[in-house]
């Protein structure tokens, strides 16, 4: 890899990072977009539909991914990780490692013949372990770039992929390469992770097969999902009763996540509505402490779900166990009635919350807020500016938010970063 000199470096290729990169590039700035995964797209490309419009996520995200890849002012760097950063007189100097794909990106045509020939089948992280992929594969059908990547740790070195590749792109000798990026400003768009499925042991996450996380349900509902329909992971049956447990990973002092993650109510309602369409005879119950529908059209969305027959029960789930047929049994305190009941369901979805992705804040030495997301010293004056001059933050790296707010903050950070770059260019010119 050759060293780069750019105006802005965006860390993270999710929806916020892509939007920020496009907004900066459209202003004529040279932008490098750094993504640690083999493809850009982030969490949004794994989702089914967005709330409250129920538009297709892939239909929104894929054109943006393509726009990033083909923009003349954007240098797309996938499967890369930042190792260190140092301030210079002109901005920042970053050491970046290009991880080996064991496939030559300049030769690979994305034909996927290597994938079809590979004999090694593994659980797919893209499908939350529900589907399968081969040891060498294009990450997913709409991946950008459409370039294969080899999982060398699980490869049996049979050589079949190398033999079938007409372009000669497979290269088992590849090694990690380190290169430098000089940038005037940095934009952190490192995104979020879900609270662990097993964080609350009493809910049986990762122990009970039919207790799943919300991203698993997204893959069941997505048109590119592993099964094309909603099934129980435990035995492959179509569920006839489904429960959602709200605040399963937020608003809980025992987990150290005392804040509301802001999206859990809405994605549960969205999924319940989509399930009602896919499984019209299924009974869907949402157990909640409070329903928070704060955005434009969100309250109407909630009321539409009620009209469709989704049952909303105010209560606090105490525990989930399993009966002899792998059916989750939910023990819940009905807070309005002051009594405890147990109900059996075919499938339970834990509405997990958002926690920050670890890594970028530590390398960049950015202070964190009480919620462990990157701190914003003056949110009313500079909503995207961190404690370090020249480093800005956007999307869920700054706190829990939905897709709409992530895109809005991306526009805000592009404006702040462009102003910083222009001011820096003036100072350099007068120096």
C-alpha positions as CSV (number, residue, x, y, z in Angstrom):
1,X,0.0,0.0,0.0
2,X,1.2,3.5,-0.8
3,X,1.1,6.3,1.8
4,X,-1.8,8.8,1.4
5,X,-2.2,12.5,2.0
6,X,-5.8,13.6,2.4
7,X,-7.9,16.4,3.8
8,X,-10.1,14.2,6.0
9,X,-9.9,10.6,7.2
10,X,-13.2,9.0,8.2
11,X,-12.9,6.1,10.6
12,X,-15.8,3.7,10.0
13,X,-17.8,2.7,6.9
14,X,-21.4,2.5,8.3
15,X,-24.2,4.8,7.3
16,X,-22.8,7.8,9.2
17,X,-19.3,7.3,8.0
18,X,-20.3,6.9,4.4
19,X,-22.6,10.0,4.5
20,X,-19.9,12.1,6.1
21,X,-17.3,11.0,3.5
22,X,-19.7,11.8,0.6
23,X,-20.6,15.2,2.0
24,X,-16.9,16.1,2.4
25,X,-15.9,14.7,-1.0
26,X,-18.8,16.5,-2.7
27,X,-17.2,19.8,-1.5
28,X,-14.0,18.9,-3.3
29,X,-11.9,17.6,-0.4
30,X,-9.8,14.4,-0.6
31,X,-11.2,11.8,1.8
32,X,-10.0,8.5,3.0
33,X,-12.6,6.1,4.4
34,X,-11.1,3.5,6.6
35,X,-13.2,0.3,7.4
36,X,-12.0,-2.7,9.4
37,X,-14.4,-5.1,7.8
38,X,-13.9,-6.5,4.2
39,X,-16.9,-4.4,3.1
40,X,-18.5,-1.1,4.0
41,X,-22.2,-0.9,5.0
42,X,-22.0,-1.3,8.7
43,X,-25.0,-2.5,10.7
44,X,-27.5,-0.9,8.4
45,X,-26.8,-3.3,5.5
46,X,-27.8,-6.2,7.7
47,X,-31.2,-4.8,8.6
48,X,-34.5,-5.6,6.9
49,X,-36.5,-2.3,6.8
50,X,-36.3,1.1,8.5
51,X,-38.9,2.6,10.8
52,X,-41.3,4.3,10.6
53,X,-41.5,4.2,6.8
54,X,-40.7,0.5,6.4
55,X,-38.4,1.3,3.4
56,X,-36.0,-1.4,2.4
57,X,-32.6,-0.9,4.2
58,X,-30.6,-2.5,1.4
59,X,-32.3,-0.2,-1.1
60,X,-31.1,2.8,0.8
61,X,-27.6,1.6,1.8
62,X,-26.4,-0.2,-1.3
63,X,-26.6,3.0,-3.6
64,X,-24.7,4.9,-0.9
65,X,-22.0,2.2,-0.8
66,X,-21.7,2.3,-4.5
67,X,-21.5,6.1,-4.5
68,X,-18.6,5.9,-2.0
69,X,-16.7,3.3,-4.0
70,X,-17.0,5.3,-7.2
71,X,-16.5,8.9,-5.9
72,X,-13.3,10.3,-7.4
73,X,-12.4,12.1,-4.2
74,X,-12.8,9.1,-1.9
75,X,-10.0,6.6,-1.2
76,X,-11.8,3.5,0.0
77,X,-9.7,1.4,2.4
78,X,-11.4,-1.8,3.6
79,X,-10.1,-4.6,5.8
80,X,-7.8,-2.0,7.5
81,X,-7.1,-1.1,11.1
82,X,-5.6,2.0,12.6
83,X,-2.6,1.2,14.8
84,X,-1.4,4.6,16.0
85,X,-1.9,8.3,15.5
86,X,0.4,11.2,16.1
87,X,-0.2,15.0,15.7
88,X,1.9,16.9,13.2
89,X,2.2,20.5,12.2
90,X,-0.2,19.8,9.3
91,X,-2.7,17.6,11.1
92,X,-2.4,13.9,12.0
93,X,-0.2,11.0,10.9
94,X,-1.7,7.6,11.2
95,X,-0.1,4.2,11.0
96,X,-2.6,1.8,9.3
97,X,-2.4,-2.0,8.8
98,X,-3.9,-3.5,5.7
99,X,-4.9,-7.0,6.7
100,X,-4.3,-9.7,4.1
101,X,-7.3,-10.9,2.1
102,X,-5.2,-13.6,0.4
103,X,-6.9,-12.3,-2.7
104,X,-5.4,-9.7,-5.1
105,X,-8.1,-6.9,-5.1
106,X,-6.7,-5.7,-8.5
107,X,-7.3,-9.1,-10.1
108,X,-10.4,-10.4,-8.4
109,X,-13.6,-10.0,-10.5
110,X,-16.1,-11.1,-7.8
111,X,-17.2,-14.0,-9.9
112,X,-17.4,-16.2,-6.7
113,X,-16.2,-19.4,-8.4
114,X,-13.7,-19.8,-5.6
115,X,-16.5,-19.7,-3.1
116,X,-18.5,-22.3,-5.0
117,X,-15.5,-24.6,-5.1
118,X,-14.4,-24.3,-1.5
119,X,-15.2,-27.4,0.6
120,X,-15.1,-25.6,4.0
121,X,-18.4,-24.3,5.4
122,X,-18.5,-22.0,8.4
123,X,-21.2,-20.1,10.4
124,X,-21.7,-16.6,8.8
125,X,-21.1,-13.6,11.1
126,X,-23.1,-11.5,8.6
127,X,-26.2,-13.7,9.4
128,X,-25.4,-13.8,13.1
129,X,-24.3,-17.4,12.8
130,X,-27.7,-18.5,11.4
131,X,-26.5,-19.0,7.8
132,X,-23.3,-20.3,6.4
133,X,-20.5,-19.3,4.2
134,X,-17.3,-20.7,2.7
135,X,-13.7,-20.2,4.0
136,X,-13.2,-18.0,0.9
137,X,-16.1,-15.8,-0.1
138,X,-17.4,-12.4,-1.1
139,X,-18.6,-11.2,2.3
140,X,-22.3,-10.8,1.2
141,X,-24.3,-10.4,-2.0
142,X,-24.2,-6.5,-2.1
143,X,-20.7,-6.1,-0.6
144,X,-18.5,-3.2,-1.6
145,X,-16.0,-3.9,-2.8
146,X,-17.1,-7.2,-4.5
147,X,-13.9,-8.8,-3.7
148,X,-13.3,-12.2,-2.1
149,X,-11.6,-12.7,1.2
150,X,-10.1,-15.9,2.6
151,X,-10.4,-17.0,6.2
152,X,-6.9,-18.4,6.5
153,X,-7.5,-19.7,10.0
154,X,-10.1,-22.1,8.8
155,X,-8.6,-22.8,5.3
156,X,-7.4,-26.4,4.8
157,X,-5.0,-25.3,2.0
158,X,-6.6,-27.7,-0.5
159,X,-5.8,-25.2,-3.3
160,X,-9.2,-25.6,-5.1
161,X,-9.9,-21.9,-5.0
162,X,-6.5,-21.1,-6.5
163,X,-7.0,-23.6,-9.3
164,X,-10.5,-22.4,-10.3
165,X,-9.7,-18.7,-10.3
166,X,-9.2,-17.7,-13.9
167,X,-7.9,-14.3,-12.9
168,X,-5.2,-15.8,-10.7
169,X,-6.3,-13.6,-7.8
170,X,-5.8,-16.1,-5.0
171,X,-2.5,-15.4,-3.2
172,X,-1.6,-17.5,-0.2
173,X,1.6,-15.5,0.3
174,X,0.0,-12.2,1.2
175,X,1.0,-10.6,4.4
176,X,-0.2,-7.7,6.5
177,X,1.2,-4.3,5.2
178,X,1.6,-1.1,7.2
179,X,1.3,2.3,5.5
180,X,0.8,5.9,6.6
181,X,-2.1,8.4,6.1
182,X,-1.5,12.1,6.5
183,X,-4.8,13.9,7.2
184,X,-5.8,17.4,8.2
185,X,-8.8,16.2,10.2
186,X,-10.2,13.0,11.5
187,X,-13.9,12.0,11.7
188,X,-14.7,9.1,14.1
189,X,-17.7,7.0,12.9
190,X,-16.9,3.8,14.7
191,X,-20.5,2.9,15.4
192,X,-21.9,0.7,18.1
193,X,-22.3,-2.9,19.3
194,X,-25.2,-4.6,21.0
195,X,-25.1,-5.3,24.7
196,X,-24.1,-9.0,25.0
197,X,-27.0,-11.5,24.6
198,X,-25.9,-13.3,27.8
199,X,-25.4,-10.1,29.9
200,X,-28.5,-10.9,32.0
201,X,-28.0,-14.6,32.9
202,X,-31.6,-14.9,34.1
203,X,-32.8,-14.3,30.5
204,X,-31.0,-17.4,29.1
205,X,-29.3,-15.6,26.2
206,X,-26.8,-18.0,24.5
207,X,-28.1,-20.8,26.7
208,X,-31.7,-21.1,25.5
209,X,-31.7,-21.7,21.7
210,X,-35.0,-20.0,21.1
211,X,-34.0,-16.7,22.9
212,X,-32.4,-14.5,20.3
213,X,-31.1,-11.0,19.8
214,X,-32.8,-8.4,17.5
215,X,-30.2,-8.5,14.8
216,X,-30.9,-12.3,14.4
217,X,-34.6,-11.4,13.8
218,X,-33.5,-8.7,11.3
219,X,-31.7,-11.5,9.3
220,X,-34.8,-13.7,9.5
221,X,-36.9,-10.8,8.1
222,X,-34.4,-9.5,5.5
223,X,-35.0,-10.5,1.9
224,X,-31.3,-11.6,1.8
225,X,-31.7,-13.6,5.0
226,X,-30.4,-17.1,5.5
227,X,-33.8,-18.8,5.4
228,X,-36.2,-16.4,3.6
229,X,-38.7,-16.6,6.5
230,X,-39.0,-16.5,10.3
231,X,-38.0,-19.8,12.0
232,X,-37.0,-21.0,15.5
233,X,-33.3,-21.5,15.6
234,X,-33.8,-24.5,18.0
235,X,-35.7,-26.7,15.6
236,X,-36.6,-24.8,12.5
237,X,-40.3,-24.6,13.2
238,X,-42.4,-21.5,12.4
239,X,-43.2,-19.8,15.7
240,X,-46.9,-19.2,16.5
241,X,-46.2,-17.0,19.5
242,X,-43.3,-14.5,19.9
243,X,-42.4,-12.3,22.9
244,X,-40.2,-9.2,23.0
245,X,-38.5,-8.2,26.2
246,X,-37.8,-4.5,26.3
247,X,-34.9,-2.9,28.2
248,X,-33.0,-6.2,28.1
249,X,-29.8,-4.4,27.7
250,X,-30.5,-0.8,28.7
251,X,-31.7,1.2,31.7
252,X,-30.1,-1.4,34.0
253,X,-27.6,-0.5,36.7
254,X,-26.5,-4.1,37.1
255,X,-25.2,-4.0,33.5
256,X,-23.6,-0.6,33.8
257,X,-25.9,0.6,31.0
258,X,-28.2,3.1,32.8
259,X,-29.2,5.1,29.7
260,X,-32.0,4.5,27.3
261,X,-30.7,3.3,23.9
262,X,-33.5,5.2,22.1
263,X,-34.1,2.7,19.3
264,X,-35.2,-0.5,21.1
265,X,-38.9,0.3,21.4
266,X,-39.1,1.3,17.7
267,X,-37.2,-1.6,16.3
268,X,-39.3,-4.0,18.4
269,X,-42.5,-2.4,17.1
270,X,-41.1,-2.5,13.5
271,X,-40.2,-6.2,13.7
272,X,-43.5,-7.0,15.3
273,X,-45.3,-5.4,12.4
274,X,-43.2,-7.2,9.8
275,X,-43.7,-10.5,11.6
276,X,-47.4,-9.9,11.6
277,X,-47.2,-9.6,7.8
278,X,-45.0,-12.7,7.4
279,X,-46.9,-14.8,10.0
280,X,-50.4,-13.5,10.1
281,X,-51.6,-16.1,12.7
282,X,-48.7,-15.5,15.1
283,X,-49.4,-13.9,18.5
284,X,-46.9,-11.2,19.3
285,X,-46.4,-9.7,22.8
286,X,-44.1,-6.8,23.8
287,X,-43.2,-6.6,27.5
288,X,-42.1,-3.0,28.3
289,X,-41.4,-0.6,31.1
290,X,-42.1,2.5,29.1
291,X,-42.7,2.9,25.3
292,X,-40.6,5.7,24.0
293,X,-41.6,6.9,20.5
294,X,-40.0,10.3,20.3
295,X,-39.5,10.9,16.6
296,X,-41.7,12.3,13.8
297,X,-44.3,9.7,13.0
298,X,-43.1,7.3,15.7
299,X,-46.2,7.5,17.9
300,X,-48.5,6.8,14.9
301,X,-46.3,3.9,14.1
302,X,-46.8,2.5,17.6
303,X,-50.6,3.0,17.3
304,X,-50.6,1.2,14.0
305,X,-48.9,-1.8,15.6
306,X,-51.6,-1.9,18.3
307,X,-54.3,-1.7,15.6
308,X,-52.6,-4.7,13.9
309,X,-53.1,-6.8,17.0
310,X,-49.6,-6.6,18.6
311,X,-50.1,-6.9,22.4
312,X,-48.3,-4.4,24.6
313,X,-48.0,-5.5,28.2
314,X,-46.4,-3.2,30.8
315,X,-44.3,-5.4,33.0
316,X,-40.8,-6.3,34.1
317,X,-39.5,-9.7,33.0
318,X,-37.8,-11.4,35.8
319,X,-36.5,-14.6,34.2
320,X,-36.8,-16.9,31.2
321,X,-36.5,-20.7,31.4
322,X,-37.2,-23.5,28.9
323,X,-39.8,-26.3,29.0
324,X,-39.3,-29.8,27.8
325,X,-40.1,-28.8,24.2
326,X,-37.5,-25.9,24.1
327,X,-40.2,-23.4,24.5
328,X,-39.1,-20.3,26.4
329,X,-41.2,-19.7,29.5
330,X,-41.3,-16.0,30.5
331,X,-41.8,-15.0,34.1
332,X,-43.0,-11.4,34.3
333,X,-44.3,-9.0,36.9
334,X,-47.3,-7.1,35.6
335,X,-46.5,-3.8,37.2
336,X,-50.0,-2.3,36.7
337,X,-51.7,-5.3,38.3
338,X,-49.2,-6.1,40.9
339,X,-48.9,-9.8,40.2
340,X,-46.4,-12.3,38.7
341,X,-47.4,-14.6,35.9
342,X,-45.6,-17.1,33.6
343,X,-46.4,-17.4,29.8
344,X,-44.9,-19.9,27.3
345,X,-43.8,-18.7,23.8
346,X,-42.2,-20.3,20.8
347,X,-39.6,-17.6,20.5
348,X,-38.3,-14.7,22.6
349,X,-36.4,-11.7,21.3
350,X,-34.3,-9.7,23.8
351,X,-34.4,-6.0,22.9
352,X,-30.7,-5.3,23.5
353,X,-29.3,-1.8,23.8
354,X,-26.4,0.0,22.3
355,X,-22.8,0.2,23.6
356,X,-19.9,1.9,22.0
357,X,-17.5,0.0,19.7
358,X,-14.2,-0.3,21.5
359,X,-10.9,0.7,19.9
360,X,-10.8,4.1,18.2
361,X,-11.3,6.2,21.3
362,X,-8.4,4.6,23.0
363,X,-6.0,5.0,20.1
364,X,-7.1,8.6,19.6
365,X,-6.9,9.3,23.4
366,X,-10.4,10.7,23.4
367,X,-12.2,11.2,26.7
368,X,-15.5,9.4,27.2
369,X,-18.7,10.5,28.8
370,X,-20.5,8.8,31.7
371,X,-22.2,6.5,29.1
372,X,-18.8,5.4,27.8
373,X,-19.5,7.0,24.4
374,X,-17.1,9.7,23.1
375,X,-17.6,12.9,25.1
376,X,-18.7,16.1,23.4
377,X,-17.4,19.0,25.6
378,X,-19.8,21.6,24.2
379,X,-22.8,19.8,22.7
380,X,-24.9,23.0,22.3
381,X,-22.2,24.9,20.5
382,X,-20.3,22.2,18.6
383,X,-22.3,19.0,18.7
384,X,-19.7,16.9,16.8
385,X,-16.5,18.3,18.2
386,X,-14.4,16.2,20.6
387,X,-11.9,17.3,23.2
388,X,-9.1,17.1,20.7
389,X,-9.0,19.9,18.1
390,X,-9.3,18.5,14.6
391,X,-11.0,15.3,15.6
392,X,-14.8,15.1,15.2
393,X,-17.4,12.4,15.9
394,X,-20.6,11.3,14.2
395,X,-23.3,8.7,14.4
396,X,-23.6,6.2,17.2
397,X,-19.9,6.7,18.2
398,X,-21.2,9.8,20.0
399,X,-24.2,8.1,21.6
400,X,-27.3,6.0,21.0
401,X,-29.4,7.2,18.0
402,X,-31.4,5.9,15.1
403,X,-30.5,6.0,11.4
404,X,-32.2,9.3,10.7
405,X,-30.2,11.1,13.5
406,X,-27.0,9.3,12.4
407,X,-27.4,10.8,8.9
408,X,-28.2,14.2,10.3
409,X,-25.0,14.2,12.5
410,X,-23.0,13.1,9.5
411,X,-24.1,16.2,7.7
412,X,-23.2,18.2,10.8
413,X,-19.8,16.7,11.1
414,X,-19.0,17.3,7.4
415,X,-19.8,20.9,7.9
416,X,-17.6,21.2,11.0
417,X,-14.8,19.3,9.5
418,X,-14.8,21.3,6.2
419,X,-14.8,24.6,8.2
420,X,-11.7,23.3,10.1
421,X,-9.9,22.2,7.0
422,X,-10.5,25.6,5.3
423,X,-9.3,27.5,8.4
424,X,-6.3,25.3,8.5
425,X,-5.6,25.9,4.8
426,X,-5.8,29.7,5.5
427,X,-3.3,29.4,8.4
428,X,-0.9,27.4,6.2
429,X,-1.2,29.9,3.3
430,X,-0.4,32.8,5.6
431,X,2.4,31.0,7.4
